[in-house]
Amino acid sequence: MSEKLSGVVEKAIRPALAALPARMRSREAVVMLLAIGLQESLFKYRRQMAGGPARGFWQFEKMGGVAGVLQHRTTIALAAEICRARGVAATAGDVHAALEHDDVLGAAFARLLLWTDPKALPGLNNVDGAWQLYLRTWRPGA
């Protein structure tokens, strides 16, 4: 793993997963978070290119992924907990603004968005399953 990706794992993903229930922590979760972050921002951009509305390494939109995680029945309580722990009001506007600067919050919300999908995380070598999960949860171009 490159030094940059190792840094993302150590500084953002591991602390985010540590703040979530043990059932959400797995190698598959780390791999999905890395893959989606690379797809969305290359871990270079915290603000969407060309002035778009997405924020953070995982490129969340305020009324898309952010609102979805804050309102989904399986993540609403955990999202509120994460927001409290990160010192952010659990509102779409406040979380969206914070994502540009708080990579732990971003990783936690990315994991929570994956949790909203009814299917289990794909296995480590299941590239098609991982791609399908990404399409279902991030809905790129939607």
Secondary structure, DSSP 8 states (H G I E B T S, - for coil): --HHHHHHIIIIIHHHHHTS-GGG--HHHHHHHHHHHHHHHTTT-SB-GGG-S-BTTTTB-IIIIIHHHHH-TTTHHHHHHHHHHHT--SSHHHHHHHHTT-HHHHHHHHHHHHHTSSS----TT-HHHHHHHHHHHH-TT-
